[in-house]
Amino acid sequence: MGNTCRYVVNALGKGGETYYTQCKDKHELKRWIHENKEKLNMQELKITDKNQSFLLKLLGLNKIF
């Protein structure tokens, strides 16, 4: 079976920690961000949508929510 995650999150914590997680849908992604908001440096949060179309990737339109 293949990997069923859609969103990949790379983030830096306020103390220099590195966070990496995978979420299967937008609700799980929002819940993870909400639970870890105090620990994360929000300017260094990078979310990759694996199902995003090539054209949107090329144009750099990364707005998730």
CHARMM internal coordinates of N, CA and C (Angstrom, degrees):
IC EDIT
DIST 1 N 1 CA 1.4463
DIST 1 CA 1 C 1.5192
ANGL 1 N 1 CA 1 C 109.47
DIST 1 C 2 N 1.3084
ANGL 1 CA 1 C 2 N 115.92
DIHE 1 N 1 CA 1 C 2 N 148.35
DIST 2 N 2 CA 1.4578
ANGL 1 C 2 N 2 CA 121.46
DIHE 1 CA 1 C 2 N 2 CA -179.92
DIST 2 CA 2 C 1.5128
ANGL 2 N 2 CA 2 C 112.02
DIHE 1 C 2 N 2 CA 2 C -84.66
DIST 2 C 3 N 1.2877
ANGL 2 CA 2 C 3 N 114.49
DIHE 2 N 2 CA 2 C 3 N 172.47
DIST 3 N 3 CA 1.4533
ANGL 2 C 3 N 3 CA 121.62
DIHE 2 CA 2 C 3 N 3 CA 177.75
DIST 3 CA 3 C 1.5251
ANGL 3 N 3 CA 3 C 108.44
DIHE 2 C 3 N 3 CA 3 C -75.49
DIST 3 C 4 N 1.3277
ANGL 3 CA 3 C 4 N 118.45
DIHE 3 N 3 CA 3 C 4 N 132.54
DIST 4 N 4 CA 1.4527
ANGL 3 C 4 N 4 CA 121.72
DIHE 3 CA 3 C 4 N 4 CA -174.68
DIST 4 CA 4 C 1.5210
ANGL 4 N 4 CA 4 C 112.76
DIHE 3 C 4 N 4 CA 4 C -104.27
DIST 4 C 5 N 1.3281
ANGL 4 CA 4 C 5 N 118.82
DIHE 4 N 4 CA 4 C 5 N 9.07
DIST 5 N 5 CA 1.4558
ANGL 4 C 5 N 5 CA 119.22
DIHE 4 CA 4 C 5 N 5 CA 179.43
DIST 5 CA 5 C 1.5253
ANGL 5 N 5 CA 5 C 109.73
DIHE 4 C 5 N 5 CA 5 C -78.23
DIST 5 C 6 N 1.3246
ANGL 5 CA 5 C 6 N 115.80
DIHE 5 N 5 CA 5 C 6 N 149.12
DIST 6 N 6 CA 1.4578
ANGL 5 C 6 N 6 CA 120.64
DIHE 5 CA 5 C 6 N 6 CA 178.80
DIST 6 CA 6 C 1.5229
ANGL 6 N 6 CA 6 C 111.46
DIHE 5 C 6 N 6 CA 6 C -109.29
DIST 6 C 7 N 1.3235
ANGL 6 CA 6 C 7 N 117.00
DIHE 6 N 6 CA 6 C 7 N -42.64
DIST 7 N 7 CA 1.4574
ANGL 6 C 7 N 7 CA 121.34
DIHE 6 CA 6 C 7 N 7 CA -176.47
DIST 7 CA 7 C 1.5207
ANGL 7 N 7 CA 7 C 110.53
DIHE 6 C 7 N 7 CA 7 C -106.48
DIST 7 C 8 N 1.3255
ANGL 7 CA 7 C 8 N 116.18
DIHE 7 N 7 CA 7 C 8 N 137.13
DIST 8 N 8 CA 1.4597
ANGL 7 C 8 N 8 CA 122.88
DIHE 7 CA 7 C 8 N 8 CA 175.69
DIST 8 CA 8 C 1.5239
ANGL 8 N 8 CA 8 C 106.45
DIHE 7 C 8 N 8 CA 8 C -116.69
DIST 8 C 9 N 1.3302
ANGL 8 CA 8 C 9 N 115.96
DIHE 8 N 8 CA 8 C 9 N 127.74
DIST 9 N 9 CA 1.4615
ANGL 8 C 9 N 9 CA 121.45
DIHE 8 CA 8 C 9 N 9 CA -176.69
DIST 9 CA 9 C 1.5210
ANGL 9 N 9 CA 9 C 109.53
DIHE 8 C 9 N 9 CA 9 C -114.20
DIST 9 C 10 N 1.3257
ANGL 9 CA 9 C 10 N 116.13
DIHE 9 N 9 CA 9 C 10 N 126.42
DIST 10 N 10 CA 1.4555
ANGL 9 C 10 N 10 CA 123.57
DIHE 9 CA 9 C 10 N 10 CA 171.04
DIST 10 CA 10 C 1.5202
ANGL 10 N 10 CA 10 C 106.39
DIHE 9 C 10 N 10 CA 10 C -119.50
DIST 10 C 11 N 1.3218
ANGL 10 CA 10 C 11 N 117.04
DIHE 10 N 10 CA 10 C 11 N 127.32
DIST 11 N 11 CA 1.4568
ANGL 10 C 11 N 11 CA 120.32
DIHE 10 CA 10 C 11 N 11 CA -177.47
DIST 11 CA 11 C 1.5190
ANGL 11 N 11 CA 11 C 110.41
DIHE 10 C 11 N 11 CA 11 C -145.91
DIST 11 C 12 N 1.3180
ANGL 11 CA 11 C 12 N 114.33
DIHE 11 N 11 CA 11 C 12 N 155.29
DIST 12 N 12 CA 1.4531
ANGL 11 C 12 N 12 CA 121.38
DIHE 11 CA 11 C 12 N 12 CA 173.14
DIST 12 CA 12 C 1.5158
ANGL 12 N 12 CA 12 C 108.52
DIHE 11 C 12 N 12 CA 12 C -108.29
DIST 12 C 13 N 1.3251
ANGL 12 CA 12 C 13 N 114.93
DIHE 12 N 12 CA 12 C 13 N 139.75
DIST 13 N 13 CA 1.4514
ANGL 12 C 13 N 13 CA 120.18
DIHE 12 CA 12 C 13 N 13 CA 177.43
DIST 13 CA 13 C 1.5113
ANGL 13 N 13 CA 13 C 110.99
DIHE 12 C 13 N 13 CA 13 C -87.30
DIST 13 C 14 N 1.3233
ANGL 13 CA 13 C 14 N 115.96
DIHE 13 N 13 CA 13 C 14 N 167.37
DIST 14 N 14 CA 1.4570
ANGL 13 C 14 N 14 CA 121.52
DIHE 13 CA 13 C 14 N 14 CA -179.51
DIST 14 CA 14 C 1.5179
ANGL 14 N 14 CA 14 C 111.81
DIHE 13 C 14 N 14 CA 14 C -67.03
DIST 14 C 15 N 1.3188
ANGL 14 CA 14 C 15 N 117.82
DIHE 14 N 14 CA 14 C 15 N -24.81
DIST 15 N 15 CA 1.4545
ANGL 14 C 15 N 15 CA 121.73
DIHE 14 CA 14 C 15 N 15 CA 178.66
DIST 15 CA 15 C 1.5212
ANGL 15 N 15 CA 15 C 112.95
DIHE 14 C 15 N 15 CA 15 C -96.54
DIST 15 C 16 N 1.3381
ANGL 15 CA 15 C 16 N 118.31
DIHE 15 N 15 CA 15 C 16 N 10.37
DIST 16 N 16 CA 1.4482
ANGL 15 C 16 N 16 CA 122.05
DIHE 15 CA 15 C 16 N 16 CA 179.64
DIST 16 CA 16 C 1.5170
ANGL 16 N 16 CA 16 C 113.74
DIHE 15 C 16 N 16 CA 16 C 93.81
DIST 16 C 17 N 1.3288
ANGL 16 CA 16 C 17 N 118.34
DIHE 16 N 16 CA 16 C 17 N 3.12
DIST 17 N 17 CA 1.4608
ANGL 16 C 17 N 17 CA 121.50
DIHE 16 CA 16 C 17 N 17 CA 178.55
DIST 17 CA 17 C 1.5293
ANGL 17 N 17 CA 17 C 110.21
DIHE 16 C 17 N 17 CA 17 C -69.62
DIST 17 C 18 N 1.3062
ANGL 17 CA 17 C 18 N 115.88
DIHE 17 N 17 CA 17 C 18 N 153.28
DIST 18 N 18 CA 1.4615
ANGL 17 C 18 N 18 CA 122.01
DIHE 17 CA 17 C 18 N 18 CA 176.02
DIST 18 CA 18 C 1.5182
ANGL 18 N 18 CA 18 C 108.48
DIHE 17 C 18 N 18 CA 18 C -111.09
DIST 18 C 19 N 1.3226
ANGL 18 CA 18 C 19 N 116.38
DIHE 18 N 18 CA 18 C 19 N 129.57
DIST 19 N 19 CA 1.4573
ANGL 18 C 19 N 19 CA 122.30
DIHE 18 CA 18 C 19 N 19 CA 179.22
DIST 19 CA 19 C 1.5215
ANGL 19 N 19 CA 19 C 109.27
DIHE 18 C 19 N 19 CA 19 C -114.35
DIST 19 C 20 N 1.3152
ANGL 19 CA 19 C 20 N 115.83
DIHE 19 N 19 CA 19 C 20 N 135.99
DIST 20 N 20 CA 1.4636
ANGL 19 C 20 N 20 CA 122.74
DIHE 19 CA 19 C 20 N 20 CA 176.03
DIST 20 CA 20 C 1.5204
ANGL 20 N 20 CA 20 C 107.01
DIHE 19 C 20 N 20 CA 20 C -138.16
DIST 20 C 21 N 1.3156
ANGL 20 CA 20 C 21 N 116.76
DIHE 20 N 20 CA 20 C 21 N 125.47
DIST 21 N 21 CA 1.4532
ANGL 20 C 21 N 21 CA 120.39
DIHE 20 CA 20 C 21 N 21 CA 177.53
DIST 21 CA 21 C 1.5208
ANGL 21 N 21 CA 21 C 109.61
DIHE 20 C 21 N 21 CA 21 C -148.48
DIST 21 C 22 N 1.3195
ANGL 21 CA 21 C 22 N 115.20
DIHE 21 N 21 CA 21 C 22 N 164.01
DIST 22 N 22 CA 1.4523
ANGL 21 C 22 N 22 CA 122.26
DIHE 21 CA 21 C 22 N 22 CA 177.62
DIST 22 CA 22 C 1.5158
ANGL 22 N 22 CA 22 C 108.07
DIHE 21 C 22 N 22 CA 22 C -126.51
DIST 22 C 23 N 1.3324
ANGL 22 CA 22 C 23 N 116.58
DIHE 22 N 22 CA 22 C 23 N 136.77
DIST 23 N 23 CA 1.4596
ANGL 22 C 23 N 23 CA 122.37
DIHE 22 CA 22 C 23 N 23 CA -179.88
DIST 23 CA 23 C 1.5174
ANGL 23 N 23 CA 23 C 109.22
DIHE 22 C 23 N 23 CA 23 C -124.76
DIST 23 C 24 N 1.3235
ANGL 23 CA 23 C 24 N 115.97
DIHE 23 N 23 CA 23 C 24 N 142.64
DIST 24 N 24 CA 1.4593
ANGL 23 C 24 N 24 CA 118.99
DIHE 23 CA 23 C 24 N 24 CA -176.38
DIST 24 CA 24 C 1.5227
ANGL 24 N 24 CA 24 C 113.95
DIHE 23 C 24 N 24 CA 24 C -86.36
DIST 24 C 25 N 1.3553
ANGL 24 CA 24 C 25 N 118.77
DIHE 24 N 24 CA 24 C 25 N -20.05
DIST 25 N 25 CA 1.4544
ANGL 24 C 25 N 25 CA 120.30
DIHE 24 CA 24 C 25 N 25 CA 177.56
DIST 25 CA 25 C 1.5292
ANGL 25 N 25 CA 25 C 110.26
DIHE 24 C 25 N 25 CA 25 C -151.35
DIST 25 C 26 N 1.3404
ANGL 25 CA 25 C 26 N 115.62
DIHE 25 N 25 CA 25 C 26 N 174.51
DIST 26 N 26 CA 1.4565
ANGL 25 C 26 N 26 CA 121.37
DIHE 25 CA 25 C 26 N 26 CA -175.21
DIST 26 CA 26 C 1.5241
ANGL 26 N 26 CA 26 C 112.16
DIHE 25 C 26 N 26 CA 26 C -66.00
DIST 26 C 27 N 1.3235
ANGL 26 CA 26 C 27 N 117.71
DIHE 26 N 26 CA 26 C 27 N -34.96
DIST 27 N 27 CA 1.4585
ANGL 26 C 27 N 27 CA 120.69
DIHE 26 CA 26 C 27 N 27 CA -179.87
DIST 27 CA 27 C 1.5258
ANGL 27 N 27 CA 27 C 111.20
DIHE 26 C 27 N 27 CA 27 C -65.96
DIST 27 C 28 N 1.3209
ANGL 27 CA 27 C 28 N 116.90
DIHE 27 N 27 CA 27 C 28 N -42.11
DIST 28 N 28 CA 1.4591
ANGL 27 C 28 N 28 CA 120.79
DIHE 27 CA 27 C 28 N 28 CA 177.26
DIST 28 CA 28 C 1.5318
ANGL 28 N 28 CA 28 C 110.54
DIHE 27 C 28 N 28 CA 28 C -65.07
DIST 28 C 29 N 1.3318
ANGL 28 CA 28 C 29 N 117.08
DIHE 28 N 28 CA 28 C 29 N -38.27
DIST 29 N 29 CA 1.4584
ANGL 28 C 29 N 29 CA 121.94
DIHE 28 CA 28 C 29 N 29 CA 178.20
DIST 29 CA 29 C 1.5276
ANGL 29 N 29 CA 29 C 110.83
DIHE 28 C 29 N 29 CA 29 C -62.99
DIST 29 C 30 N 1.3219
ANGL 29 CA 29 C 30 N 117.53
DIHE 29 N 29 CA 29 C 30 N -48.38
DIST 30 N 30 CA 1.4695
ANGL 29 C 30 N 30 CA 121.33
DIHE 29 CA 29 C 30 N 30 CA 179.40
DIST 30 CA 30 C 1.5251
ANGL 30 N 30 CA 30 C 111.34
DIHE 29 C 30 N 30 CA 30 C -62.75
DIST 30 C 31 N 1.3301
ANGL 30 CA 30 C 31 N 117.10
DIHE 30 N 30 CA 30 C 31 N -39.38
DIST 31 N 31 CA 1.4611
ANGL 30 C 31 N 31 CA 120.89
DIHE 30 CA 30 C 31 N 31 CA 179.35
DIST 31 CA 31 C 1.5294
ANGL 31 N 31 CA 31 C 110.70
DIHE 30 C 31 N 31 CA 31 C -64.50
DIST 31 C 32 N 1.3444
ANGL 31 CA 31 C 32 N 117.62
DIHE 31 N 31 CA 31 C 32 N -42.69
DIST 32 N 32 CA 1.4616
ANGL 31 C 32 N 32 CA 120.96
DIHE 31 CA 31 C 32 N 32 CA 179.35
DIST 32 CA 32 C 1.5285
ANGL 32 N 32 CA 32 C 110.99
DIHE 31 C 32 N 32 CA 32 C -63.45
DIST 32 C 33 N 1.3386
ANGL 32 CA 32 C 33 N 116.90
DIHE 32 N 32 CA 32 C 33 N -42.92
DIST 33 N 33 CA 1.4598
ANGL 32 C 33 N 33 CA 120.70
DIHE 32 CA 32 C 33 N 33 CA 178.90
DIST 33 CA 33 C 1.5194
ANGL 33 N 33 CA 33 C 110.23
DIHE 32 C 33 N 33 CA 33 C -63.94
DIST 33 C 34 N 1.3156
ANGL 33 CA 33 C 34 N 117.66
DIHE 33 N 33 CA 33 C 34 N -43.50
DIST 34 N 34 CA 1.4660
ANGL 33 C 34 N 34 CA 121.59
DIHE 33 CA 33 C 34 N 34 CA -179.85
DIST 34 CA 34 C 1.5324
ANGL 34 N 34 CA 34 C 111.13
DIHE 33 C 34 N 34 CA 34 C -62.66
DIST 34 C 35 N 1.3286
ANGL 34 CA 34 C 35 N 117.46
DIHE 34 N 34 CA 34 C 35 N -41.54
DIST 35 N 35 CA 1.4655
ANGL 34 C 35 N 35 CA 121.50
DIHE 34 CA 34 C 35 N 35 CA -179.28
DIST 35 CA 35 C 1.5204
ANGL 35 N 35 CA 35 C 112.47
DIHE 34 C 35 N 35 CA 35 C -68.46
DIST 35 C 36 N 1.3345
ANGL 35 CA 35 C 36 N 118.49
DIHE 35 N 35 CA 35 C 36 N -29.51
DIST 36 N 36 CA 1.4606
ANGL 35 C 36 N 36 CA 122.63
DIHE 35 CA 35 C 36 N 36 CA -174.65
DIST 36 CA 36 C 1.5219
ANGL 36 N 36 CA 36 C 113.67
DIHE 35 C 36 N 36 CA 36 C -110.83
DIST 36 C 37 N 1.3214
ANGL 36 CA 36 C 37 N 117.77
DIHE 36 N 36 CA 36 C 37 N 12.34
DIST 37 N 37 CA 1.4615
ANGL 36 C 37 N 37 CA 122.23
DIHE 36 CA 36 C 37 N 37 CA -174.41
DIST 37 CA 37 C 1.5276
ANGL 37 N 37 CA 37 C 112.80
DIHE 36 C 37 N 37 CA 37 C -58.48
DIST 37 C 38 N 1.3234
ANGL 37 CA 37 C 38 N 118.10
DIHE 37 N 37 CA 37 C 38 N -38.47
DIST 38 N 38 CA 1.4618
ANGL 37 C 38 N 38 CA 121.70
DIHE 37 CA 37 C 38 N 38 CA -177.78
DIST 38 CA 38 C 1.5266
ANGL 38 N 38 CA 38 C 111.98
DIHE 37 C 38 N 38 CA 38 C -68.53
DIST 38 C 39 N 1.3310
ANGL 38 CA 38 C 39 N 117.57
DIHE 38 N 38 CA 38 C 39 N -26.95
DIST 39 N 39 CA 1.4639
ANGL 38 C 39 N 39 CA 122.65
DIHE 38 CA 38 C 39 N 39 CA -177.77
DIST 39 CA 39 C 1.5259
ANGL 39 N 39 CA 39 C 113.26
DIHE 38 C 39 N 39 CA 39 C -87.81
DIST 39 C 40 N 1.3417
ANGL 39 CA 39 C 40 N 117.46
DIHE 39 N 39 CA 39 C 40 N -19.94
DIST 40 N 40 CA 1.4661
ANGL 39 C 40 N 40 CA 121.81
DIHE 39 CA 39 C 40 N 40 CA -169.60
DIST 40 CA 40 C 1.5227
ANGL 40 N 40 CA 40 C 113.08
DIHE 39 C 40 N 40 CA 40 C -95.66
DIST 40 C 41 N 1.3234
ANGL 40 CA 40 C 41 N 115.26
DIHE 40 N 40 CA 40 C 41 N 146.97
DIST 41 N 41 CA 1.4489
ANGL 40 C 41 N 41 CA 122.80
DIHE 40 CA 40 C 41 N 41 CA 167.88
DIST 41 CA 41 C 1.5259
ANGL 41 N 41 CA 41 C 105.39
DIHE 40 C 41 N 41 CA 41 C -90.02
DIST 41 C 42 N 1.3193
ANGL 41 CA 41 C 42 N 117.67
DIHE 41 N 41 CA 41 C 42 N 104.38
DIST 42 N 42 CA 1.4600
ANGL 41 C 42 N 42 CA 121.56
DIHE 41 CA 41 C 42 N 42 CA -170.88
DIST 42 CA 42 C 1.5320
ANGL 42 N 42 CA 42 C 113.21
DIHE 41 C 42 N 42 CA 42 C -65.89
DIST 42 C 43 N 1.3302
ANGL 42 CA 42 C 43 N 118.82
DIHE 42 N 42 CA 42 C 43 N -22.71
DIST 43 N 43 CA 1.4617
ANGL 42 C 43 N 43 CA 120.65
DIHE 42 CA 42 C 43 N 43 CA 176.94
DIST 43 CA 43 C 1.5259
ANGL 43 N 43 CA 43 C 111.45
DIHE 42 C 43 N 43 CA 43 C -71.98
DIST 43 C 44 N 1.3142
ANGL 43 CA 43 C 44 N 117.87
DIHE 43 N 43 CA 43 C 44 N -22.61
DIST 44 N 44 CA 1.4643
ANGL 43 C 44 N 44 CA 122.26
DIHE 43 CA 43 C 44 N 44 CA -178.52
DIST 44 CA 44 C 1.5352
ANGL 44 N 44 CA 44 C 112.63
DIHE 43 C 44 N 44 CA 44 C -101.99
DIST 44 C 45 N 1.3247
ANGL 44 CA 44 C 45 N 117.33
DIHE 44 N 44 CA 44 C 45 N 15.85
DIST 45 N 45 CA 1.4616
ANGL 44 C 45 N 45 CA 122.57
DIHE 44 CA 44 C 45 N 45 CA 179.61
DIST 45 CA 45 C 1.5202
ANGL 45 N 45 CA 45 C 109.49
DIHE 44 C 45 N 45 CA 45 C -83.49
DIST 45 C 46 N 1.3289
ANGL 45 CA 45 C 46 N 117.31
DIHE 45 N 45 CA 45 C 46 N 123.20
DIST 46 N 46 CA 1.4585
ANGL 45 C 46 N 46 CA 122.37
DIHE 45 CA 45 C 46 N 46 CA 179.03
DIST 46 CA 46 C 1.5259
ANGL 46 N 46 CA 46 C 108.82
DIHE 45 C 46 N 46 CA 46 C -122.95
DIST 46 C 47 N 1.3279
ANGL 46 CA 46 C 47 N 115.72
DIHE 46 N 46 CA 46 C 47 N 122.81
DIST 47 N 47 CA 1.4590
ANGL 46 C 47 N 47 CA 122.12
DIHE 46 CA 46 C 47 N 47 CA -179.11
DIST 47 CA 47 C 1.5185
ANGL 47 N 47 CA 47 C 107.82
DIHE 46 C 47 N 47 CA 47 C -118.27
DIST 47 C 48 N 1.3277
ANGL 47 CA 47 C 48 N 116.07
DIHE 47 N 47 CA 47 C 48 N 126.57
DIST 48 N 48 CA 1.4615
ANGL 47 C 48 N 48 CA 122.13
DIHE 47 CA 47 C 48 N 48 CA 179.46
DIST 48 CA 48 C 1.5198
ANGL 48 N 48 CA 48 C 108.79
DIHE 47 C 48 N 48 CA 48 C -112.27
DIST 48 C 49 N 1.3202
ANGL 48 CA 48 C 49 N 115.83
DIHE 48 N 48 CA 48 C 49 N 126.56
DIST 49 N 49 CA 1.4655
ANGL 48 C 49 N 49 CA 122.25
DIHE 48 CA 48 C 49 N 49 CA 177.00
DIST 49 CA 49 C 1.5273
ANGL 49 N 49 CA 49 C 107.17
DIHE 48 C 49 N 49 CA 49 C -96.38
DIST 49 C 50 N 1.3223
ANGL 49 CA 49 C 50 N 116.55
DIHE 49 N 49 CA 49 C 50 N 112.91
DIST 50 N 50 CA 1.4635
ANGL 49 C 50 N 50 CA 120.52
DIHE 49 CA 49 C 50 N 50 CA -177.05
DIST 50 CA 50 C 1.5255
ANGL 50 N 50 CA 50 C 112.64
DIHE 49 C 50 N 50 CA 50 C -71.64
DIST 50 C 51 N 1.3366
ANGL 50 CA 50 C 51 N 118.28
DIHE 50 N 50 CA 50 C 51 N -18.02
DIST 51 N 51 CA 1.4659
ANGL 50 C 51 N 51 CA 121.61
DIHE 50 CA 50 C 51 N 51 CA -179.05
DIST 51 CA 51 C 1.5228
ANGL 51 N 51 CA 51 C 112.71
DIHE 50 C 51 N 51 CA 51 C -99.45
DIST 51 C 52 N 1.3228
ANGL 51 CA 51 C 52 N 117.77
DIHE 51 N 51 CA 51 C 52 N 7.50
DIST 52 N 52 CA 1.4502
ANGL 51 C 52 N 52 CA 121.32
DIHE 51 CA 51 C 52 N 52 CA -179.72
DIST 52 CA 52 C 1.5288
ANGL 52 N 52 CA 52 C 109.96
DIHE 51 C 52 N 52 CA 52 C -69.10
DIST 52 C 53 N 1.3050
ANGL 52 CA 52 C 53 N 116.17
DIHE 52 N 52 CA 52 C 53 N 141.07
DIST 53 N 53 CA 1.4600
ANGL 52 C 53 N 53 CA 119.94
DIHE 52 CA 52 C 53 N 53 CA -178.24
DIST 53 CA 53 C 1.5291
ANGL 53 N 53 CA 53 C 111.11
DIHE 52 C 53 N 53 CA 53 C -68.12
DIST 53 C 54 N 1.3191
ANGL 53 CA 53 C 54 N 115.38
DIHE 53 N 53 CA 53 C 54 N 154.97
DIST 54 N 54 CA 1.4592
ANGL 53 C 54 N 54 CA 121.43
DIHE 53 CA 53 C 54 N 54 CA -178.71
DIST 54 CA 54 C 1.5250
ANGL 54 N 54 CA 54 C 111.38
DIHE 53 C 54 N 54 CA 54 C -61.22
DIST 54 C 55 N 1.3212
ANGL 54 CA 54 C 55 N 117.59
DIHE 54 N 54 CA 54 C 55 N -39.15
DIST 55 N 55 CA 1.4627
ANGL 54 C 55 N 55 CA 121.43
DIHE 54 CA 54 C 55 N 55 CA -178.54
DIST 55 CA 55 C 1.5272
ANGL 55 N 55 CA 55 C 111.23
DIHE 54 C 55 N 55 CA 55 C -62.94
DIST 55 C 56 N 1.3248
ANGL 55 CA 55 C 56 N 117.66
DIHE 55 N 55 CA 55 C 56 N -43.24
DIST 56 N 56 CA 1.4588
ANGL 55 C 56 N 56 CA 120.33
DIHE 55 CA 55 C 56 N 56 CA 178.46
DIST 56 CA 56 C 1.5282
ANGL 56 N 56 CA 56 C 111.26
DIHE 55 C 56 N 56 CA 56 C -66.80
DIST 56 C 57 N 1.3366
ANGL 56 CA 56 C 57 N 117.44
DIHE 56 N 56 CA 56 C 57 N -36.65
DIST 57 N 57 CA 1.4612
ANGL 56 C 57 N 57 CA 120.57
DIHE 56 CA 56 C 57 N 57 CA 175.60
DIST 57 CA 57 C 1.5188
ANGL 57 N 57 CA 57 C 110.72
DIHE 56 C 57 N 57 CA 57 C -62.91
DIST 57 C 58 N 1.3179
ANGL 57 CA 57 C 58 N 115.91
DIHE 57 N 57 CA 57 C 58 N -41.48
DIST 58 N 58 CA 1.4504
ANGL 57 C 58 N 58 CA 121.27
DIHE 57 CA 57 C 58 N 58 CA -179.17
DIST 58 CA 58 C 1.5296
ANGL 58 N 58 CA 58 C 111.60
DIHE 57 C 58 N 58 CA 58 C -64.70
DIST 58 C 59 N 1.3309
ANGL 58 CA 58 C 59 N 116.85
DIHE 58 N 58 CA 58 C 59 N -39.24
DIST 59 N 59 CA 1.4572
ANGL 58 C 59 N 59 CA 120.97
DIHE 58 CA 58 C 59 N 59 CA 179.90
DIST 59 CA 59 C 1.5231
ANGL 59 N 59 CA 59 C 112.79
DIHE 58 C 59 N 59 CA 59 C -79.94
DIST 59 C 60 N 1.3261
ANGL 59 CA 59 C 60 N 117.03
DIHE 59 N 59 CA 59 C 60 N -14.32
DIST 60 N 60 CA 1.4538
ANGL 59 C 60 N 60 CA 120.81
DIHE 59 CA 59 C 60 N 60 CA 177.11
DIST 60 CA 60 C 1.5153
ANGL 60 N 60 CA 60 C 113.40
DIHE 59 C 60 N 60 CA 60 C 80.86
DIST 60 C 61 N 1.2970
ANGL 60 CA 60 C 61 N 118.17
DIHE 60 N 60 CA 60 C 61 N 25.04
DIST 61 N 61 CA 1.4612
ANGL 60 C 61 N 61 CA 121.73
DIHE 60 CA 60 C 61 N 61 CA 178.30
DIST 61 CA 61 C 1.5189
ANGL 61 N 61 CA 61 C 108.85
DIHE 60 C 61 N 61 CA 61 C -87.44
DIST 61 C 62 N 1.3137
ANGL 61 CA 61 C 62 N 117.03
DIHE 61 N 61 CA 61 C 62 N 97.95
DIST 62 N 62 CA 1.4657
ANGL 61 C 62 N 62 CA 122.11
DIHE 61 CA 61 C 62 N 62 CA -172.44
DIST 62 CA 62 C 1.5163
ANGL 62 N 62 CA 62 C 112.96
DIHE 61 C 62 N 62 CA 62 C -109.46
DIST 62 C 63 N 1.3197
ANGL 62 CA 62 C 63 N 119.76
DIHE 62 N 62 CA 62 C 63 N 14.72
DIST 63 N 63 CA 1.4635
ANGL 62 C 63 N 63 CA 121.31
DIHE 62 CA 62 C 63 N 63 CA -176.99
DIST 63 CA 63 C 1.5177
ANGL 63 N 63 CA 63 C 109.87
DIHE 62 C 63 N 63 CA 63 C -65.21
DIST 63 C 64 N 1.3416
ANGL 63 CA 63 C 64 N 116.42
DIHE 63 N 63 CA 63 C 64 N 115.37
DIST 64 N 64 CA 1.4615
ANGL 63 C 64 N 64 CA 121.54
DIHE 63 CA 63 C 64 N 64 CA -179.47
DIST 64 CA 64 C 1.5251
ANGL 64 N 64 CA 64 C 110.30
DIHE 63 C 64 N 64 CA 64 C -92.47
DIST 64 C 65 N 1.3341
ANGL 64 CA 64 C 65 N 117.22
DIHE 64 N 64 CA 64 C 65 N -46.34
DIST 65 N 65 CA 1.4621
ANGL 64 C 65 N 65 CA 120.30
DIHE 64 CA 64 C 65 N 65 CA 179.35
DIST 65 CA 65 C 1.4763
ANGL 65 N 65 CA 65 C 110.63
DIHE 64 C 65 N 65 CA 65 C -148.55
END
COOR INIT
IC SEED 1 N 1 CA 1 C
IC BUILD
